[in-house]
Amino acid sequence: MKIVEGLKNYFSDKRNRIVHATVGISAMIGMLFNVIGLYDRLALFAVAIGFNVLRMRYLP
């Protein structure tokens, strides 16, 4: 149940949604000027998730 509670907290955090939206918009803008590969987009979202998890644990 600890995993479910952690996921619930992660998805309900407003700042996480802002970061993911920012990464998504910047990836879309980047695709207009340069081709961004699938792995690059996945890496951007992985970095965003990692940043958010660290922020939620160590900077409440």
PyMOL Python script that loads the backbone (N, CA, C, O; Angstrom):
from pymol import cmd

cmd.read_pdbstr("""\
ATOM      1  N   MET A   1       0.818  -1.197   0.000  1.00  0.00           N
ATOM      2  CA  MET A   1       0.000   0.000   0.000  1.00  0.00           C
ATOM      3  C   MET A   1       0.859   1.256   0.000  1.00  0.00           C
ATOM      4  O   MET A   1       0.392   2.334  -0.369  1.00  0.00           O
ATOM      5  N   LYS A   2       2.123   1.114   0.417  1.00  0.00           N
ATOM      6  CA  LYS A   2       2.998   2.274   0.446  1.00  0.00           C
ATOM      7  C   LYS A   2       3.277   2.777  -0.972  1.00  0.00           C
ATOM      8  O   LYS A   2       3.404   3.981  -1.193  1.00  0.00           O
ATOM      9  N   ILE A   3       3.373   1.855  -1.928  1.00  0.00           N
ATOM     10  CA  ILE A   3       3.613   2.240  -3.317  1.00  0.00           C
ATOM     11  C   ILE A   3       2.413   2.991  -3.874  1.00  0.00           C
ATOM     12  O   ILE A   3       2.573   4.002  -4.558  1.00  0.00           O
ATOM     13  N   VAL A   4       1.224   2.506  -3.586  1.00  0.00           N
ATOM     14  CA  VAL A   4       0.009   3.148  -4.074  1.00  0.00           C
ATOM     15  C   VAL A   4      -0.113   4.551  -3.488  1.00  0.00           C
ATOM     16  O   VAL A   4      -0.476   5.492  -4.193  1.00  0.00           O
ATOM     17  N   GLU A   5       0.188   4.690  -2.211  1.00  0.00           N
ATOM     18  CA  GLU A   5       0.127   6.009  -1.573  1.00  0.00           C
ATOM     19  C   GLU A   5       1.163   6.958  -2.175  1.00  0.00           C
ATOM     20  O   GLU A   5       0.880   8.139  -2.378  1.00  0.00           O
ATOM     21  N   GLY A   6       2.364   6.443  -2.461  1.00  0.00           N
ATOM     22  CA  GLY A   6       3.401   7.265  -3.080  1.00  0.00           C
ATOM     23  C   GLY A   6       3.001   7.729  -4.469  1.00  0.00           C
ATOM     24  O   GLY A   6       3.216   8.888  -4.823  1.00  0.00           O
ATOM     25  N   LEU A   7       2.419   6.831  -5.264  1.00  0.00           N
ATOM     26  CA  LEU A   7       1.959   7.207  -6.599  1.00  0.00           C
ATOM     27  C   LEU A   7       0.828   8.230  -6.528  1.00  0.00           C
ATOM     28  O   LEU A   7       0.764   9.159  -7.333  1.00  0.00           O
ATOM     29  N   LYS A   8      -0.058   8.047  -5.561  1.00  0.00           N
ATOM     30  CA  LYS A   8      -1.158   8.993  -5.396  1.00  0.00           C
ATOM     31  C   LYS A   8      -0.625  10.384  -5.059  1.00  0.00           C
ATOM     32  O   LYS A   8      -1.095  11.384  -5.603  1.00  0.00           O
ATOM     33  N   ASN A   9       0.357  10.443  -4.160  1.00  0.00           N
ATOM     34  CA  ASN A   9       0.961  11.729  -3.808  1.00  0.00           C
ATOM     35  C   ASN A   9       1.690  12.335  -5.001  1.00  0.00           C
ATOM     36  O   ASN A   9       1.634  13.545  -5.216  1.00  0.00           O
ATOM     37  N   TYR A  10       2.374  11.493  -5.778  1.00  0.00           N
ATOM     38  CA  TYR A  10       3.131  11.995  -6.929  1.00  0.00           C
ATOM     39  C   TYR A  10       2.201  12.610  -7.962  1.00  0.00           C
ATOM     40  O   TYR A  10       2.466  13.704  -8.462  1.00  0.00           O
ATOM     41  N   PHE A  11       1.117  11.919  -8.286  1.00  0.00           N
ATOM     42  CA  PHE A  11       0.222  12.414  -9.327  1.00  0.00           C
ATOM     43  C   PHE A  11      -0.687  13.542  -8.858  1.00  0.00           C
ATOM     44  O   PHE A  11      -1.242  14.268  -9.683  1.00  0.00           O
ATOM     45  N   SER A  12      -0.846  13.700  -7.552  1.00  0.00           N
ATOM     46  CA  SER A  12      -1.704  14.784  -7.069  1.00  0.00           C
ATOM     47  C   SER A  12      -0.930  16.062  -6.785  1.00  0.00           C
ATOM     48  O   SER A  12      -1.534  17.086  -6.467  1.00  0.00           O
ATOM     49  N   ASP A  13       0.399  16.024  -6.893  1.00  0.00           N
ATOM     50  CA  ASP A  13       1.208  17.209  -6.620  1.00  0.00           C
ATOM     51  C   ASP A  13       1.131  18.167  -7.804  1.00  0.00           C
ATOM     52  O   ASP A  13       1.407  17.791  -8.943  1.00  0.00           O
ATOM     53  N   LYS A  14       0.757  19.395  -7.520  1.00  0.00           N
ATOM     54  CA  LYS A  14       0.573  20.403  -8.558  1.00  0.00           C
ATOM     55  C   LYS A  14       1.890  20.746  -9.249  1.00  0.00           C
ATOM     56  O   LYS A  14       1.918  20.950 -10.463  1.00  0.00           O
ATOM     57  N   ARG A  15       2.968  20.810  -8.494  1.00  0.00           N
ATOM     58  CA  ARG A  15       4.263  21.174  -9.084  1.00  0.00           C
ATOM     59  C   ARG A  15       4.768  20.102 -10.042  1.00  0.00           C
ATOM     60  O   ARG A  15       5.444  20.422 -11.020  1.00  0.00           O
ATOM     61  N   ASN A  16       4.453  18.847  -9.781  1.00  0.00           N
ATOM     62  CA  ASN A  16       4.843  17.778 -10.706  1.00  0.00           C
ATOM     63  C   ASN A  16       4.166  17.957 -12.056  1.00  0.00           C
ATOM     64  O   ASN A  16       4.790  17.788 -13.104  1.00  0.00           O
ATOM     65  N   ARG A  17       2.898  18.295 -12.021  1.00  0.00           N
ATOM     66  CA  ARG A  17       2.177  18.508 -13.276  1.00  0.00           C
ATOM     67  C   ARG A  17       2.735  19.697 -14.041  1.00  0.00           C
ATOM     68  O   ARG A  17       2.797  19.674 -15.270  1.00  0.00           O
ATOM     69  N   ILE A  18       3.143  20.740 -13.315  1.00  0.00           N
ATOM     70  CA  ILE A  18       3.734  21.907 -13.969  1.00  0.00           C
ATOM     71  C   ILE A  18       5.048  21.532 -14.643  1.00  0.00           C
ATOM     72  O   ILE A  18       5.305  21.942 -15.775  1.00  0.00           O
ATOM     73  N   VAL A  19       5.882  20.756 -13.952  1.00  0.00           N
ATOM     74  CA  VAL A  19       7.169  20.355 -14.534  1.00  0.00           C
ATOM     75  C   VAL A  19       6.947  19.474 -15.764  1.00  0.00           C
ATOM     76  O   VAL A  19       7.617  19.662 -16.780  1.00  0.00           O
ATOM     77  N   HIS A  20       6.029  18.527 -15.692  1.00  0.00           N
ATOM     78  CA  HIS A  20       5.778  17.652 -16.833  1.00  0.00           C
ATOM     79  C   HIS A  20       5.199  18.435 -18.010  1.00  0.00           C
ATOM     80  O   HIS A  20       5.541  18.164 -19.161  1.00  0.00           O
ATOM     81  N   ALA A  21       4.335  19.393 -17.733  1.00  0.00           N
ATOM     82  CA  ALA A  21       3.797  20.221 -18.808  1.00  0.00           C
ATOM     83  C   ALA A  21       4.899  21.055 -19.446  1.00  0.00           C
ATOM     84  O   ALA A  21       4.939  21.202 -20.668  1.00  0.00           O
ATOM     85  N   THR A  22       5.788  21.599 -18.632  1.00  0.00           N
ATOM     86  CA  THR A  22       6.899  22.398 -19.155  1.00  0.00           C
ATOM     87  C   THR A  22       7.819  21.550 -20.030  1.00  0.00           C
ATOM     88  O   THR A  22       8.234  21.983 -21.105  1.00  0.00           O
ATOM     89  N   VAL A  23       8.132  20.355 -19.571  1.00  0.00           N
ATOM     90  CA  VAL A  23       8.988  19.462 -20.363  1.00  0.00           C
ATOM     91  C   VAL A  23       8.285  19.076 -21.664  1.00  0.00           C
ATOM     92  O   VAL A  23       8.913  19.046 -22.722  1.00  0.00           O
ATOM     93  N   GLY A  24       7.011  18.787 -21.593  1.00  0.00           N
ATOM     94  CA  GLY A  24       6.264  18.412 -22.796  1.00  0.00           C
ATOM     95  C   GLY A  24       6.188  19.543 -23.806  1.00  0.00           C
ATOM     96  O   GLY A  24       6.361  19.319 -25.005  1.00  0.00           O
ATOM     97  N   ILE A  25       5.929  20.758 -23.331  1.00  0.00           N
ATOM     98  CA  ILE A  25       5.852  21.911 -24.227  1.00  0.00           C
ATOM     99  C   ILE A  25       7.214  22.210 -24.836  1.00  0.00           C
ATOM    100  O   ILE A  25       7.314  22.506 -26.026  1.00  0.00           O
ATOM    101  N   SER A  26       8.266  22.133 -24.019  1.00  0.00           N
ATOM    102  CA  SER A  26       9.600  22.398 -24.558  1.00  0.00           C
ATOM    103  C   SER A  26      10.006  21.326 -25.576  1.00  0.00           C
ATOM    104  O   SER A  26      10.687  21.632 -26.555  1.00  0.00           O
ATOM    105  N   ALA A  27       9.598  20.085 -25.356  1.00  0.00           N
ATOM    106  CA  ALA A  27       9.886  19.031 -26.332  1.00  0.00           C
ATOM    107  C   ALA A  27       9.130  19.291 -27.635  1.00  0.00           C
ATOM    108  O   ALA A  27       9.670  19.070 -28.719  1.00  0.00           O
ATOM    109  N   MET A  28       7.897  19.753 -27.535  1.00  0.00           N
ATOM    110  CA  MET A  28       7.122  20.063 -28.743  1.00  0.00           C
ATOM    111  C   MET A  28       7.749  21.223 -29.504  1.00  0.00           C
ATOM    112  O   MET A  28       7.835  21.181 -30.731  1.00  0.00           O
ATOM    113  N   ILE A  29       8.186  22.252 -28.795  1.00  0.00           N
ATOM    114  CA  ILE A  29       8.845  23.389 -29.448  1.00  0.00           C
ATOM    115  C   ILE A  29      10.160  22.934 -30.070  1.00  0.00           C
ATOM    116  O   ILE A  29      10.496  23.334 -31.185  1.00  0.00           O
ATOM    117  N   GLY A  30      10.901  22.098 -29.348  1.00  0.00           N
ATOM    118  CA  GLY A  30      12.149  21.581 -29.890  1.00  0.00           C
ATOM    119  C   GLY A  30      11.940  20.771 -31.145  1.00  0.00           C
ATOM    120  O   GLY A  30      12.794  20.772 -32.032  1.00  0.00           O
ATOM    121  N   MET A  31      10.826  20.082 -31.236  1.00  0.00           N
ATOM    122  CA  MET A  31      10.543  19.282 -32.428  1.00  0.00           C
ATOM    123  C   MET A  31      10.247  20.161 -33.635  1.00  0.00           C
ATOM    124  O   MET A  31      10.412  19.719 -34.772  1.00  0.00           O
ATOM    125  N   LEU A  32       9.813  21.399 -33.406  1.00  0.00           N
ATOM    126  CA  LEU A  32       9.569  22.301 -34.530  1.00  0.00           C
ATOM    127  C   LEU A  32      10.869  22.695 -35.222  1.00  0.00           C
ATOM    128  O   LEU A  32      10.912  22.843 -36.444  1.00  0.00           O
ATOM    129  N   PHE A  33      11.925  22.863 -34.434  1.00  0.00           N
ATOM    130  CA  PHE A  33      13.182  23.347 -34.980  1.00  0.00           C
ATOM    131  C   PHE A  33      14.202  22.251 -35.225  1.00  0.00           C
ATOM    132  O   PHE A  33      15.114  22.421 -36.035  1.00  0.00           O
ATOM    133  N   ASN A  34      14.062  21.153 -34.549  1.00  0.00           N
ATOM    134  CA  ASN A  34      15.019  20.070 -34.672  1.00  0.00           C
ATOM    135  C   ASN A  34      14.291  18.759 -34.375  1.00  0.00           C
ATOM    136  O   ASN A  34      13.392  18.704 -33.536  1.00  0.00           O
ATOM    137  N   VAL A  35      14.690  17.737 -35.066  1.00  0.00           N
ATOM    138  CA  VAL A  35      14.051  16.436 -34.838  1.00  0.00           C
ATOM    139  C   VAL A  35      14.576  15.854 -33.530  1.00  0.00           C
ATOM    140  O   VAL A  35      15.778  15.651 -33.361  1.00  0.00           O
ATOM    141  N   ILE A  36      13.657  15.592 -32.616  1.00  0.00           N
ATOM    142  CA  ILE A  36      14.014  14.978 -31.337  1.00  0.00           C
ATOM    143  C   ILE A  36      13.567  13.524 -31.408  1.00  0.00           C
ATOM    144  O   ILE A  36      12.396  13.228 -31.644  1.00  0.00           O
ATOM    145  N   GLY A  37      14.508  12.635 -31.201  1.00  0.00           N
ATOM    146  CA  GLY A  37      14.210  11.217 -31.287  1.00  0.00           C
ATOM    147  C   GLY A  37      13.391  10.725 -30.105  1.00  0.00           C
ATOM    148  O   GLY A  37      13.250  11.414 -29.095  1.00  0.00           O
ATOM    149  N   LEU A  38      12.862   9.535 -30.249  1.00  0.00           N
ATOM    150  CA  LEU A  38      12.040   8.933 -29.212  1.00  0.00           C
ATOM    151  C   LEU A  38      12.814   8.783 -27.907  1.00  0.00           C
ATOM    152  O   LEU A  38      12.297   9.089 -26.833  1.00  0.00           O
ATOM    153  N   TYR A  39      14.056   8.309 -28.004  1.00  0.00           N
ATOM    154  CA  TYR A  39      14.835   8.098 -26.792  1.00  0.00           C
ATOM    155  C   TYR A  39      15.181   9.412 -26.096  1.00  0.00           C
ATOM    156  O   TYR A  39      15.290   9.459 -24.871  1.00  0.00           O
ATOM    157  N   ASP A  40      15.354  10.471 -26.872  1.00  0.00           N
ATOM    158  CA  ASP A  40      15.617  11.779 -26.274  1.00  0.00           C
ATOM    159  C   ASP A  40      14.395  12.285 -25.507  1.00  0.00           C
ATOM    160  O   ASP A  40      14.525  12.836 -24.414  1.00  0.00           O
ATOM    161  N   ARG A  41      13.218  12.094 -26.082  1.00  0.00           N
ATOM    162  CA  ARG A  41      11.992  12.497 -25.379  1.00  0.00           C
ATOM    163  C   ARG A  41      11.789  11.672 -24.118  1.00  0.00           C
ATOM    164  O   ARG A  41      11.412  12.210 -23.077  1.00  0.00           O
ATOM    165  N   LEU A  42      12.036  10.379 -24.205  1.00  0.00           N
ATOM    166  CA  LEU A  42      11.909   9.527 -23.020  1.00  0.00           C
ATOM    167  C   LEU A  42      12.917   9.936 -21.945  1.00  0.00           C
ATOM    168  O   LEU A  42      12.610   9.907 -20.754  1.00  0.00           O
ATOM    169  N   ALA A  43      14.112  10.314 -22.373  1.00  0.00           N
ATOM    170  CA  ALA A  43      15.127  10.763 -21.414  1.00  0.00           C
ATOM    171  C   ALA A  43      14.695  12.058 -20.738  1.00  0.00           C
ATOM    172  O   ALA A  43      14.912  12.228 -19.539  1.00  0.00           O
ATOM    173  N   LEU A  44      14.089  12.974 -21.488  1.00  0.00           N
ATOM    174  CA  LEU A  44      13.598  14.224 -20.884  1.00  0.00           C
ATOM    175  C   LEU A  44      12.554  13.943 -19.804  1.00  0.00           C
ATOM    176  O   LEU A  44      12.602  14.521 -18.719  1.00  0.00           O
ATOM    177  N   PHE A  45      11.620  13.057 -20.108  1.00  0.00           N
ATOM    178  CA  PHE A  45      10.598  12.737 -19.119  1.00  0.00           C
ATOM    179  C   PHE A  45      11.175  11.966 -17.939  1.00  0.00           C
ATOM    180  O   PHE A  45      10.720  12.141 -16.809  1.00  0.00           O
ATOM    181  N   ALA A  46      12.168  11.119 -18.180  1.00  0.00           N
ATOM    182  CA  ALA A  46      12.815  10.401 -17.075  1.00  0.00           C
ATOM    183  C   ALA A  46      13.534  11.378 -16.158  1.00  0.00           C
ATOM    184  O   ALA A  46      13.500  11.224 -14.937  1.00  0.00           O
ATOM    185  N   VAL A  47      14.183  12.377 -16.734  1.00  0.00           N
ATOM    186  CA  VAL A  47      14.844  13.407 -15.922  1.00  0.00           C
ATOM    187  C   VAL A  47      13.810  14.191 -15.126  1.00  0.00           C
ATOM    188  O   VAL A  47      14.035  14.496 -13.955  1.00  0.00           O
ATOM    189  N   ALA A  48      12.677  14.521 -15.745  1.00  0.00           N
ATOM    190  CA  ALA A  48      11.628  15.249 -15.038  1.00  0.00           C
ATOM    191  C   ALA A  48      11.082  14.431 -13.873  1.00  0.00           C
ATOM    192  O   ALA A  48      10.857  14.971 -12.789  1.00  0.00           O
ATOM    193  N   ILE A  49      10.870  13.145 -14.084  1.00  0.00           N
ATOM    194  CA  ILE A  49      10.367  12.282 -13.011  1.00  0.00           C
ATOM    195  C   ILE A  49      11.395  12.178 -11.893  1.00  0.00           C
ATOM    196  O   ILE A  49      11.053  12.273 -10.715  1.00  0.00           O
ATOM    197  N   GLY A  50      12.659  11.981 -12.268  1.00  0.00           N
ATOM    198  CA  GLY A  50      13.712  11.908 -11.253  1.00  0.00           C
ATOM    199  C   GLY A  50      13.826  13.193 -10.450  1.00  0.00           C
ATOM    200  O   GLY A  50      13.964  13.155  -9.227  1.00  0.00           O
ATOM    201  N   PHE A  51      13.769  14.330 -11.133  1.00  0.00           N
ATOM    202  CA  PHE A  51      13.819  15.618 -10.450  1.00  0.00           C
ATOM    203  C   PHE A  51      12.648  15.766  -9.489  1.00  0.00           C
ATOM    204  O   PHE A  51      12.829  16.208  -8.354  1.00  0.00           O
ATOM    205  N   ASN A  52      11.464  15.403  -9.929  1.00  0.00           N
ATOM    206  CA  ASN A  52      10.281  15.539  -9.076  1.00  0.00           C
ATOM    207  C   ASN A  52      10.344  14.622  -7.862  1.00  0.00           C
ATOM    208  O   ASN A  52       9.961  15.025  -6.764  1.00  0.00           O
ATOM    209  N   VAL A  53      10.816  13.407  -8.044  1.00  0.00           N
ATOM    210  CA  VAL A  53      10.917  12.476  -6.919  1.00  0.00           C
ATOM    211  C   VAL A  53      11.924  13.008  -5.892  1.00  0.00           C
ATOM    212  O   VAL A  53      11.656  12.992  -4.691  1.00  0.00           O
ATOM    213  N   LEU A  54      13.079  13.476  -6.368  1.00  0.00           N
ATOM    214  CA  LEU A  54      14.064  14.052  -5.448  1.00  0.00           C
ATOM    215  C   LEU A  54      13.517  15.283  -4.743  1.00  0.00           C
ATOM    216  O   LEU A  54      13.737  15.473  -3.547  1.00  0.00           O
ATOM    217  N   ARG A  55      12.797  16.123  -5.494  1.00  0.00           N
ATOM    218  CA  ARG A  55      12.234  17.332  -4.896  1.00  0.00           C
ATOM    219  C   ARG A  55      11.195  16.987  -3.825  1.00  0.00           C
ATOM    220  O   ARG A  55      11.146  17.622  -2.771  1.00  0.00           O
ATOM    221  N   MET A  56      10.379  15.990  -4.101  1.00  0.00           N
ATOM    222  CA  MET A  56       9.337  15.627  -3.139  1.00  0.00           C
ATOM    223  C   MET A  56       9.940  15.011  -1.882  1.00  0.00           C
ATOM    224  O   MET A  56       9.391  15.185  -0.794  1.00  0.00           O
ATOM    225  N   ARG A  57      11.050  14.298  -2.006  1.00  0.00           N
ATOM    226  CA  ARG A  57      11.656  13.649  -0.836  1.00  0.00           C
ATOM    227  C   ARG A  57      12.486  14.604  -0.001  1.00  0.00           C
ATOM    228  O   ARG A  57      12.423  14.565   1.228  1.00  0.00           O
ATOM    229  N   TYR A  58      13.266  15.465  -0.649  1.00  0.00           N
ATOM    230  CA  TYR A  58      14.258  16.242   0.092  1.00  0.00           C
ATOM    231  C   TYR A  58      13.924  17.722   0.200  1.00  0.00           C
ATOM    232  O   TYR A  58      14.532  18.418   1.012  1.00  0.00           O
ATOM    233  N   LEU A  59      12.983  18.229  -0.587  1.00  0.00           N
ATOM    234  CA  LEU A  59      12.599  19.638  -0.524  1.00  0.00           C
ATOM    235  C   LEU A  59      11.091  19.771  -0.408  1.00  0.00           C
ATOM    236  O   LEU A  59      10.436  20.156  -1.377  1.00  0.00           O
ATOM    237  N   PRO A  60      10.531  19.469   0.735  1.00  0.00           N
ATOM    238  CA  PRO A  60       9.056  19.517   0.840  1.00  0.00           C
ATOM    239  C   PRO A  60       8.536  20.876   0.820  1.00  0.00           C
ATOM    240  O   PRO A  60       7.324  21.074   0.901  1.00  0.00           O
TER     241      PRO A  60
END
""", "prot")
cmd.dss("prot")
cmd.show_as("cartoon", "prot")
cmd.util.cbc("prot")
cmd.orient("prot")
